[in-house]
Amino acid sequence: MKGQLKALPNYQQLKFLFLLFNVVAISGWVVIIGFPFWGWGSSFVVTVVVGLLAIIYGYLLLLSFKQKPTPGGDRPGFFNMRGVVALFQNPVSILAAWVHILAFDLMAAIYIQQQGNQIGISHWLLIPCYLLTMMFGPLGLLLFLAIQWFVV
């Protein structure tokens, strides 16, 4: 039927998509960490990598809301804890959340890079911030804020 979303992917497809989306995100990290002085680096990461992840996230989110509530369970949603728990009963929703994390971690890294460059923090000092951001999101940003506080 035209205009309808396809059926939910099976587990093997989700595993493949998980790996594929991680490779997309890693391409952004390679640019941020490996090519910090490439003039188009941050634009590439934000426009191409994060943009692609955002499109993927939107599609997965739509698929997630196709999920039917389990009998006796709550309707998936964002506005209460029960809805969030119901949302995360679906592997597609979990994959969507993972893509969301991948995109936002890259955006945090771009912020770290741009702010670090603006105030003259060495790329070598930013690498631990990037790695911590890649693995633990806000903690990498927190490390950067601590470094920034000492530099400024």
Backbone as ProteinMPNN parsed JSONL, in Angstrom:
{"seq_chain_A": "MKGQLKALPNYQQLKFLFLLFNVVAISGWVVIIGFPFWGWGSSFVVTVVVGLLAIIYGYLLLLSFKQKPTPGGDRPGFFNMRGVVALFQNPVSILAAWVHILAFDLMAAIYIQQQGNQIGISHWLLIPCYLLTMMFGPLGLLLFLAIQWFVV", "coords_chain_A": {"N_chain_A": [[0.829, -1.178, 0.0], [0.514, 2.132, -0.841], [2.351, 4.826, 0.635], [2.393, 3.798, 3.198], [4.201, 2.683, 6.088], [6.719, 0.164, 6.039], [6.722, -3.26, 7.225], [7.784, -4.093, 10.564], [11.291, -4.469, 11.099], [13.056, -7.645, 11.235], [14.947, -9.463, 13.785], [17.558, -10.106, 12.825], [17.86, -8.275, 10.745], [17.771, -5.925, 12.255], [20.125, -6.215, 13.755], [22.042, -5.959, 11.705], [21.448, -3.333, 10.842], [22.057, -1.929, 13.184], [24.869, -2.268, 13.291], [25.544, -0.988, 10.866], [24.641, 1.675, 11.33], [26.321, 2.364, 13.404], [28.759, 2.379, 12.04], [28.324, 4.55, 10.348], [28.227, 6.604, 12.28], [30.828, 6.338, 13.349], [32.311, 7.257, 11.208], [31.959, 9.987, 11.448], [33.264, 10.433, 13.894], [35.877, 9.762, 13.17], [36.5, 11.874, 11.466], [36.29, 14.059, 13.261], [38.227, 13.452, 15.263], [40.477, 12.536, 13.811], [40.925, 14.319, 11.702], [41.129, 17.129, 12.518], [41.643, 19.699, 11.58], [40.575, 20.003, 9.115], [38.884, 22.004, 6.976], [36.207, 21.649, 6.19], [35.312, 19.816, 7.936], [33.635, 19.896, 10.378], [31.266, 20.758, 9.208], [30.751, 18.641, 7.449], [30.37, 16.546, 9.299], [28.112, 17.444, 10.782], [26.169, 18.04, 8.762], [26.141, 15.835, 6.914], [26.677, 13.332, 8.353], [25.35, 13.537, 10.955], [22.962, 14.554, 9.978], [22.078, 12.413, 8.334], [21.805, 10.439, 10.328], [19.746, 11.624, 11.775], [17.596, 11.516, 9.98], [17.332, 8.753, 9.782], [16.705, 8.193, 12.445], [14.201, 9.485, 12.678], [12.637, 7.902, 10.929], [12.848, 5.375, 12.185], [11.624, 6.0, 14.582], [8.992, 6.486, 13.746], [8.375, 3.879, 12.918], [8.518, 2.672, 15.411], [6.278, 3.671, 16.73], [4.328, 2.299, 15.462], [4.108, 0.053, 16.812], [2.139, -2.214, 18.605], [0.481, -2.033, 21.732], [1.392, -4.296, 24.351], [-0.771, -6.92, 25.417], [-2.732, -5.818, 28.065], [-0.767, -4.046, 28.683], [0.858, -0.793, 28.711], [0.365, 2.041, 26.519], [2.838, 2.922, 24.135], [4.923, 5.807, 24.568], [6.051, 9.225, 25.287], [5.391, 10.743, 27.497], [5.022, 9.845, 30.072], [6.401, 7.67, 32.576], [5.539, 5.016, 32.3], [4.756, 4.92, 29.618], [7.218, 5.317, 28.355], [8.623, 3.056, 29.208], [7.025, 1.111, 27.976], [7.528, 1.808, 25.331], [10.196, 1.07, 25.072], [10.065, -1.653, 25.034], [10.189, -2.62, 22.587], [12.423, -3.684, 20.12], [12.975, -2.044, 17.875], [12.446, 0.503, 18.803], [14.445, 0.707, 20.689], [16.686, 0.66, 19.033], [16.191, 3.06, 17.677], [16.527, 4.85, 19.811], [19.235, 4.423, 20.272], [20.374, 5.427, 17.897], [19.654, 8.075, 18.195], [21.254, 8.731, 20.401], [23.794, 8.363, 19.218], [23.788, 10.454, 17.328], [23.477, 12.776, 18.959], [25.741, 12.622, 20.603], [27.743, 13.071, 18.718], [27.094, 15.707, 18.038], [27.637, 16.959, 20.465], [30.389, 16.565, 20.485], [31.157, 18.144, 18.311], [30.51, 20.639, 19.336], [32.373, 20.718, 21.461], [34.736, 20.67, 19.948], [34.54, 23.078, 18.419], [34.3, 25.08, 20.415], [36.614, 24.549, 21.858], [38.597, 25.096, 19.918], [38.085, 27.809, 19.548], [38.897, 28.975, 21.969], [41.482, 28.196, 22.074], [42.353, 25.634, 22.966], [44.429, 22.827, 22.905], [44.285, 20.318, 20.371], [45.12, 17.791, 21.154], [44.562, 17.766, 23.852], [41.854, 17.785, 23.742], [41.147, 15.303, 22.753], [40.798, 13.226, 24.801], [38.351, 14.167, 25.8], [36.688, 13.845, 23.572], [36.755, 11.037, 23.288], [35.63, 10.216, 25.715], [33.136, 11.387, 25.419], [32.212, 9.964, 23.212], [31.874, 7.452, 24.34], [30.47, 7.836, 26.765], [28.83, 10.042, 26.539], [27.477, 12.751, 28.049], [29.461, 12.897, 30.034], [31.887, 13.292, 28.743], [31.491, 15.841, 27.73], [31.29, 17.161, 30.16], [33.921, 16.817, 31.131], [35.249, 18.379, 29.214], [34.136, 20.904, 29.854], [35.238, 21.253, 32.38], [37.989, 21.378, 31.738], [37.937, 23.638, 30.121], [37.195, 25.55, 32.003], [39.508, 25.723, 33.543], [41.287, 26.7, 31.661], [40.271, 29.148, 30.748]], "CA_chain_A": [[0.0, 0.0, 0.0], [1.307, 3.341, -1.015], [2.351, 5.775, 1.728], [2.454, 3.162, 4.503], [5.51, 2.186, 6.503], [6.874, -1.277, 5.887], [6.647, -4.041, 8.458], [8.926, -3.954, 11.457], [12.399, -5.359, 10.732], [13.302, -8.763, 12.141], [16.129, -9.295, 14.637], [18.782, -10.126, 12.013], [17.925, -6.972, 10.07], [18.108, -4.924, 13.271], [21.56, -6.363, 14.049], [22.772, -5.37, 10.588], [21.236, -1.887, 10.896], [22.83, -1.448, 14.331], [26.269, -2.17, 12.855], [25.616, 0.026, 9.82], [24.498, 3.004, 11.921], [27.558, 2.612, 14.143], [29.784, 2.74, 11.053], [28.02, 5.928, 9.952], [28.667, 7.474, 13.374], [32.286, 6.275, 13.443], [32.876, 8.137, 10.18], [32.001, 11.32, 12.039], [34.325, 10.473, 14.913], [37.167, 9.766, 12.464], [36.723, 13.247, 11.001], [36.502, 14.934, 14.424], [39.483, 13.139, 15.956], [41.598, 12.326, 12.899], [41.124, 15.433, 10.77], [40.563, 18.277, 13.239], [41.887, 20.984, 10.917], [39.931, 19.994, 7.809], [37.955, 23.129, 6.976], [34.827, 21.217, 6.016], [35.077, 18.696, 8.852], [32.433, 20.0, 11.209], [30.104, 20.814, 8.312], [30.508, 17.269, 6.991], [29.816, 15.748, 10.401], [26.754, 17.896, 11.12], [25.242, 17.962, 7.634], [26.045, 14.499, 6.316], [26.585, 12.225, 9.314], [24.245, 13.752, 11.891], [21.746, 14.664, 9.168], [21.656, 11.057, 7.978], [21.327, 9.781, 11.547], [18.463, 12.229, 12.136], [16.59, 10.942, 9.082], [17.164, 7.361, 10.218], [16.0, 8.26, 13.728], [12.798, 9.797, 12.417], [11.987, 6.73, 10.351], [12.734, 4.341, 13.222], [10.628, 6.453, 15.548], [7.682, 6.189, 13.154], [8.17, 2.431, 13.026], [8.301, 2.35, 16.825], [4.917, 3.985, 17.124], [3.442, 1.296, 14.862], [4.059, -1.044, 17.773], [0.894, -2.345, 19.351], [0.761, -2.308, 23.143], [1.219, -5.681, 24.769], [-2.056, -7.057, 26.112], [-2.661, -5.396, 29.463], [0.342, -3.107, 28.854], [0.601, 0.614, 28.434], [0.629, 2.538, 25.171], [4.158, 3.558, 24.05], [4.918, 7.262, 24.472], [7.117, 9.97, 25.945], [4.887, 11.679, 28.49], [5.076, 9.285, 31.422], [7.364, 6.57, 32.685], [4.937, 3.788, 31.76], [4.822, 5.006, 28.167], [8.617, 5.129, 27.948], [8.921, 1.631, 29.417], [6.337, 0.38, 26.903], [8.238, 2.105, 24.085], [11.456, 0.33, 25.032], [9.835, -3.091, 24.93], [10.323, -2.913, 21.167], [13.801, -3.504, 19.661], [13.083, -0.917, 16.941], [12.524, 1.698, 19.644], [15.783, 0.715, 21.299], [17.592, 1.078, 17.966], [15.96, 4.491, 17.478], [17.179, 5.55, 20.925], [20.68, 4.334, 20.051], [20.698, 6.376, 16.829], [19.512, 9.376, 18.85], [22.477, 8.907, 21.202], [24.914, 8.538, 18.289], [23.712, 11.794, 16.745], [23.715, 13.814, 19.96], [27.143, 12.569, 21.017], [28.514, 13.766, 17.681], [26.842, 17.147, 18.179], [28.407, 17.401, 21.641], [31.794, 16.599, 20.07], [31.327, 19.334, 17.464], [30.533, 21.772, 20.275], [33.68, 20.671, 22.128], [35.751, 21.055, 18.963], [34.435, 24.496, 18.067], [34.621, 25.895, 21.584], [38.034, 24.335, 22.15], [39.364, 25.861, 18.928], [37.864, 29.24, 19.774], [39.677, 29.47, 23.106], [42.87, 27.779, 21.911], [42.721, 24.38, 23.638], [45.103, 21.902, 21.998], [43.537, 19.153, 19.913], [45.54, 16.637, 21.949], [43.852, 17.838, 25.124], [40.434, 17.522, 23.471], [40.923, 13.892, 22.401], [40.112, 12.489, 25.89], [36.952, 14.635, 25.855], [35.978, 13.18, 22.484], [36.612, 9.609, 23.579], [34.659, 10.082, 26.793], [31.833, 11.723, 24.836], [31.808, 8.853, 22.35], [31.482, 6.301, 25.152], [29.605, 8.169, 27.898], [28.086, 11.257, 26.247], [27.6, 13.962, 28.852], [30.684, 12.939, 30.838], [32.908, 13.914, 27.9], [31.196, 17.27, 27.745], [31.649, 17.632, 31.496], [35.383, 16.93, 31.162], [35.601, 19.57, 28.443], [33.774, 22.099, 30.622], [36.243, 21.39, 33.442], [39.222, 21.847, 31.091], [37.657, 25.008, 29.691], [37.181, 26.391, 33.207], [40.892, 25.946, 33.933], [41.989, 27.452, 30.611], [39.746, 30.509, 30.626]], "C_chain_A": [[0.873, 1.24, 0.0], [1.204, 4.252, 0.218], [2.398, 5.148, 3.114], [3.874, 2.708, 4.795], [5.549, 0.675, 6.348], [6.779, -1.947, 7.253], [7.909, -3.829, 9.284], [10.027, -4.921, 11.041], [12.528, -6.512, 11.725], [14.634, -8.556, 12.859], [17.429, -9.26, 13.823], [18.948, -8.805, 11.261], [18.315, -5.87, 11.053], [19.589, -4.99, 13.649], [22.398, -5.717, 12.952], [22.649, -3.85, 10.618], [22.01, -1.252, 12.045], [24.297, -1.257, 13.94], [26.45, -1.069, 11.809], [25.557, 1.432, 10.405], [25.723, 3.358, 12.767], [28.685, 3.008, 13.201], [29.565, 4.173, 10.566], [28.534, 6.889, 11.02], [30.192, 7.491, 13.493], [32.93, 7.15, 12.38], [32.953, 9.576, 10.688], [33.099, 11.459, 13.071], [35.708, 10.486, 14.28], [37.5, 11.178, 11.988], [37.056, 14.158, 12.186], [37.87, 14.699, 15.054], [40.67, 13.109, 14.995], [41.916, 13.484, 11.971], [40.588, 16.738, 11.362], [40.718, 19.611, 12.511], [41.341, 21.024, 9.493], [38.821, 21.051, 7.849], [36.495, 22.747, 6.877], [34.426, 20.129, 7.007], [33.799, 18.789, 9.654], [31.178, 20.092, 10.355], [29.742, 19.435, 7.798], [29.834, 16.455, 8.088], [28.369, 16.142, 10.681], [25.793, 17.632, 9.965], [25.051, 16.539, 7.132], [25.795, 13.432, 7.379], [25.391, 12.412, 10.254], [22.925, 13.901, 11.13], [21.201, 13.303, 8.777], [21.112, 10.318, 9.198], [19.971, 10.339, 11.976], [17.331, 11.679, 11.268], [16.283, 9.503, 9.499], [16.363, 7.323, 11.521], [14.505, 8.52, 13.511], [12.032, 8.603, 11.872], [11.788, 5.636, 11.397], [11.697, 4.725, 14.271], [9.208, 6.199, 15.027], [7.369, 4.696, 13.229], [7.852, 2.03, 14.466], [6.867, 2.587, 17.248], [3.882, 3.114, 16.411], [3.222, 0.134, 15.83], [2.706, -1.045, 18.495], [1.242, -2.617, 20.81], [0.571, -3.789, 23.453], [-0.114, -5.781, 25.518], [-1.9, -6.727, 27.599], [-1.554, -4.387, 29.736], [-0.059, -1.687, 28.508], [0.939, 0.954, 26.995], [2.001, 3.21, 25.159], [4.031, 5.078, 23.919], [6.019, 7.894, 25.302], [6.677, 10.713, 27.201], [4.754, 11.126, 29.894], [5.995, 8.071, 31.399], [6.809, 5.276, 32.098], [5.011, 3.763, 30.235], [6.228, 4.771, 27.651], [9.016, 3.661, 28.111], [8.269, 0.801, 28.31], [7.048, 0.591, 25.572], [9.494, 1.245, 23.966], [11.276, -1.186, 25.151], [10.07, -3.566, 23.503], [11.776, -2.683, 20.731], [13.991, -2.35, 18.667], [13.196, 0.392, 17.725], [13.899, 1.825, 20.286], [16.809, 1.152, 20.256], [17.427, 2.571, 17.678], [16.648, 5.298, 18.581], [18.698, 5.536, 20.748], [21.13, 5.326, 18.98], [20.621, 7.802, 17.359], [20.784, 9.698, 19.645], [23.674, 9.145, 20.296], [24.944, 9.957, 17.734], [24.047, 12.873, 17.777], [25.139, 13.791, 20.494], [28.039, 13.269, 19.992], [28.307, 15.279, 17.759], [27.589, 17.713, 19.379], [29.885, 17.509, 21.273], [32.08, 17.807, 19.182], [31.364, 20.588, 18.341], [31.891, 21.851, 20.97], [34.765, 21.156, 21.177], [35.712, 22.554, 18.678], [34.781, 25.407, 19.236], [36.095, 25.776, 21.951], [38.924, 25.112, 21.203], [39.27, 27.352, 19.198], [38.709, 29.782, 20.924], [41.108, 28.93, 23.124], [43.291, 26.535, 22.68], [43.299, 23.429, 22.593], [44.2, 20.723, 21.629], [43.87, 17.926, 20.764], [44.843, 16.611, 23.307], [42.354, 17.565, 24.949], [40.148, 16.051, 23.182], [40.303, 13.095, 23.555], [38.645, 12.904, 26.042], [36.125, 13.94, 24.787], [35.724, 11.711, 22.808], [35.596, 9.368, 24.688], [33.253, 10.404, 26.292], [31.314, 10.572, 23.984], [31.277, 7.687, 23.193], [30.406, 6.634, 26.199], [28.93, 9.532, 27.771], [28.377, 12.449, 27.131], [28.872, 14.036, 29.696], [31.852, 13.522, 30.043], [32.724, 15.415, 27.831], [31.569, 17.877, 29.097], [33.164, 17.776, 31.642], [35.83, 18.163, 30.393], [35.296, 20.836, 29.223], [34.76, 22.343, 31.763], [37.56, 21.92, 32.865], [39.054, 23.307, 30.699], [37.709, 25.973, 30.889], [38.603, 26.713, 33.653], [41.652, 26.794, 32.928], [41.556, 28.91, 30.581], [39.875, 31.25, 31.893]], "O_chain_A": [[1.839, 1.353, 0.755], [0.122, 4.431, 0.777], [2.438, 5.869, 4.111], [4.645, 2.391, 3.889], [4.535, -0.005, 6.507], [6.759, -1.285, 8.291], [8.955, -3.437, 8.768], [9.745, -6.062, 10.673], [12.165, -6.386, 12.894], [15.359, -7.6, 12.581], [18.311, -8.454, 14.116], [20.058, -8.283, 11.156], [19.1, -4.984, 10.716], [20.233, -3.959, 13.84], [23.36, -5.006, 13.242], [23.645, -3.15, 10.438], [22.559, -0.16, 11.896], [24.893, -0.217, 14.221], [27.412, -0.304, 11.872], [26.345, 2.294, 10.015], [26.115, 4.523, 12.836], [29.484, 3.885, 13.53], [30.526, 4.922, 10.394], [29.2, 7.874, 10.704], [30.783, 8.549, 13.714], [33.988, 7.73, 12.621], [33.906, 10.294, 10.388], [33.787, 12.479, 13.123], [36.617, 11.143, 14.789], [38.642, 11.623, 12.095], [38.002, 14.942, 12.117], [38.591, 15.653, 15.346], [41.749, 13.602, 15.326], [43.047, 13.617, 11.504], [39.707, 17.375, 10.784], [39.989, 20.558, 12.805], [41.61, 21.967, 8.749], [37.921, 20.975, 8.685], [35.632, 23.439, 7.418], [33.326, 19.584, 6.923], [32.97, 17.879, 9.623], [30.134, 19.561, 10.733], [28.563, 19.089, 7.718], [28.849, 15.759, 7.841], [27.499, 15.279, 10.804], [24.721, 17.063, 10.169], [23.92, 16.09, 6.946], [24.803, 12.708, 7.307], [24.523, 11.543, 10.338], [21.887, 13.426, 11.59], [19.998, 13.061, 8.876], [20.081, 9.65, 9.115], [19.135, 9.595, 12.489], [16.238, 11.409, 11.765], [15.123, 9.094, 9.558], [15.449, 6.511, 11.671], [13.658, 7.847, 14.097], [10.913, 8.325, 12.301], [10.714, 5.042, 11.495], [10.977, 3.868, 14.784], [8.335, 5.755, 15.772], [6.252, 4.297, 13.557], [7.018, 1.156, 14.707], [6.301, 1.816, 18.022], [2.693, 3.184, 16.722], [2.286, -0.652, 15.688], [2.211, -0.005, 18.93], [2.189, -3.349, 21.098], [-0.3, -4.448, 22.887], [-0.531, -4.828, 26.176], [-1.048, -7.286, 28.291], [-1.4, -3.919, 30.863], [-1.179, -1.427, 28.068], [1.7, 0.246, 26.336], [2.311, 3.985, 26.064], [3.133, 5.573, 23.237], [6.816, 7.203, 25.936], [7.522, 11.265, 27.907], [4.407, 11.863, 30.817], [6.318, 7.528, 30.343], [7.546, 4.521, 31.463], [5.289, 2.726, 29.633], [6.418, 4.107, 26.632], [9.676, 3.096, 27.239], [8.894, -0.11, 27.768], [7.159, -0.338, 24.773], [9.815, 0.752, 22.885], [12.251, -1.912, 25.348], [10.142, -4.767, 23.243], [12.312, -1.597, 20.95], [15.062, -1.745, 18.627], [13.957, 1.282, 17.347], [14.441, 2.923, 20.406], [17.708, 1.934, 20.566], [18.415, 3.272, 17.459], [17.28, 6.318, 18.303], [19.368, 6.527, 21.04], [22.154, 5.991, 19.14], [21.445, 8.643, 17.001], [21.314, 10.805, 19.562], [24.487, 10.03, 20.565], [26.001, 10.587, 17.678], [24.822, 13.785, 17.489], [25.691, 14.845, 20.807], [28.979, 13.973, 20.36], [29.252, 16.044, 17.565], [28.116, 18.823, 19.317], [30.562, 18.443, 21.703], [33.14, 18.423, 19.296], [32.165, 21.492, 18.103], [32.488, 22.925, 21.058], [35.616, 21.961, 21.557], [36.748, 23.219, 18.696], [35.483, 26.403, 19.058], [36.743, 26.76, 22.307], [39.902, 25.723, 21.632], [40.261, 28.073, 19.088], [39.185, 30.916, 20.865], [41.857, 29.173, 24.07], [44.466, 26.39, 23.016], [42.721, 23.251, 21.521], [43.456, 20.204, 22.461], [42.99, 17.117, 21.059], [44.57, 15.538, 23.845], [41.674, 17.163, 25.893], [39.014, 15.601, 23.351], [39.358, 12.344, 23.317], [37.797, 12.077, 26.375], [35.006, 13.497, 25.045], [34.616, 11.207, 22.624], [34.798, 8.434, 24.615], [32.286, 9.76, 26.7], [30.129, 10.242, 24.025], [30.329, 7.014, 22.79], [29.538, 5.809, 26.484], [28.507, 10.113, 28.771], [29.415, 13.094, 26.982], [29.316, 15.132, 30.038], [32.719, 14.181, 30.618], [33.695, 16.171, 27.87], [32.104, 18.984, 29.159], [33.637, 18.757, 32.216], [36.689, 18.911, 30.859], [36.116, 21.754, 29.252], [35.082, 23.488, 32.081], [38.175, 22.815, 33.446], [39.95, 24.12, 30.929], [38.22, 27.087, 30.77], [38.885, 27.83, 34.086], [42.566, 27.529, 33.302], [42.384, 29.805, 30.409], [39.482, 32.414, 31.97]]}, "name": "protein", "num_of_chains": 1, "seq": "MKGQLKALPNYQQLKFLFLLFNVVAISGWVVIIGFPFWGWGSSFVVTVVVGLLAIIYGYLLLLSFKQKPTPGGDRPGFFNMRGVVALFQNPVSILAAWVHILAFDLMAAIYIQQQGNQIGISHWLLIPCYLLTMMFGPLGLLLFLAIQWFVV"}
